[in-house]
Amino acid sequence: MDQTSENENLLTVGQLSEYLSIKRKTLYAKVKTGEIPHFKIGHLVRFKKSEVEAWLEKYRKKNKGIPDRVRRIQKTSQTITDIDRLVKKTIDESKREEYTPDHGKSDQIKGLGKEV
C-alpha cells in the first residue's frame, strides 16, 4: 500500500462530521471520551475511514430495537402526560365546586355599573 492511498483513508474532524452528519463539537467529545477510534498527531485529530465504518457497524448492532434509555423517556413522558391530565381534571372540579353563580362575581349596584 503506498502512502497516497493511506492518506486518502484519513479524515479530518470536518470531513468526518460532514460524513456522519454530526457537529464537530460532538466528534471532539467522542474523541475526548475515547468512544470513537481516532489518531492524534500532535494537536491534530484524524480518523481512519475503515475504522470509523467498523465502529458505526458495531454501534448499530449494539442498539437493536428500542434502547432502555428511550423506553424510560417514553414511560416518563407518559407519566408526565398523566399527571398533567390529573392536574387539569382536579382544577376543573375545584372550579365547578367553588365558582358557582353566587361566587366569583363582584357585587354590583344595578344601574350604576360600579362595584360595592
C-alpha positions in Angstrom: 0.0 0.0 0.0 1.5 3.3 -1.0 1.5 6.5 1.2 -1.1 8.3 -1.1 -3.8 5.6 -0.5 -3.1 5.7 3.3 -3.6 9.4 3.4 -6.9 9.1 1.4 -8.3 7.0 4.2 -7.6 9.5 7.0 -10.3 12.0 7.6 -10.2 15.4 9.4 -12.8 16.3 12.0 -14.5 18.5 9.5 -14.7 15.7 6.9 -15.9 13.2 9.3 -18.5 15.5 10.8 -19.9 16.1 7.3 -19.7 12.3 6.5 -21.6 11.4 9.7 -23.9 14.5 9.6 -23.0 15.4 13.2 -21.4 18.5 14.7 -17.7 18.9 15.1 -18.3 19.5 18.8 -19.9 16.1 19.1 -16.9 14.5 17.4 -14.4 16.2 19.7 -16.5 15.0 22.7 -16.3 11.4 21.4 -12.6 11.7 20.9 -12.1 13.0 24.4 -14.0 10.0 25.9 -12.3 7.6 23.5 -15.7 6.5 22.2 -14.7 6.8 18.5 -11.4 5.3 17.1 -9.0 8.1 16.2 -5.4 9.1 15.7 -3.8 12.1 17.5 -0.9 13.6 15.6 0.3 16.4 17.8 -2.8 18.6 18.2 -4.5 17.2 15.1 -7.1 14.5 15.2 -7.5 12.2 12.3 -9.8 9.2 11.7 -9.3 6.2 9.5 -12.5 5.8 7.5 -12.4 1.9 7.6 -12.2 2.0 11.5 -15.0 4.6 11.7 -17.2 2.4 9.5 -16.5 -0.6 11.7 -17.3 1.4 14.8 -20.6 2.5 13.2 -21.4 -1.1 12.4 -20.7 -2.1 16.0 -22.8 0.8 17.3 -25.7 -0.2 15.1 -25.7 -3.8 16.3 -25.5 -2.6 19.9 -28.8 -0.6 19.7 -31.2 -3.1 18.1 -34.8 -2.3 18.9 -35.7 0.4 21.4 -32.9 1.1 23.8 -33.7 1.1 27.6 -33.0 4.8 27.8 -35.6 5.5 25.2 -38.1 3.3 27.0 -37.5 5.2 30.2 -38.0 8.5 28.5 -41.2 7.3 26.9 -42.5 6.0 30.2 -41.6 9.3 31.9 -43.3 11.2 29.1 -46.5 9.1 29.6 -46.3 9.7 33.3 -46.0 13.5 32.8 -49.0 13.4 30.4 -51.0 11.5 33.0 -50.0 14.0 35.8 -50.9 16.9 33.5 -54.3 15.3 32.8 -54.9 14.7 36.6 -54.0 18.3 37.5 -56.3 19.8 34.8 -59.1 17.5 36.0 -58.6 18.5 39.6 -58.6 22.2 38.7 -61.8 21.8 36.7 -63.5 20.0 39.5 -62.4 22.7 42.0 -63.7 25.4 39.8 -67.1 23.7 39.5 -67.3 23.4 43.3 -66.1 26.8 44.2 -67.2 29.1 41.4 -71.0 28.9 41.5 -73.1 31.7 40.1 -73.1 33.3 43.5 -69.3 33.2 43.8 -66.7 34.8 41.7 -68.8 37.8 40.7 -68.4 41.2 42.2 -71.4 42.8 43.9 -72.8 45.5 41.7 -75.4 48.1 42.2 -77.9 47.7 39.4 -77.9 50.5 37.0 -74.7 52.2 38.3 -72.2 49.5 37.0 -70.0 50.2 40.0 -68.7 47.6 42.5 -69.6 47.9 46.1 
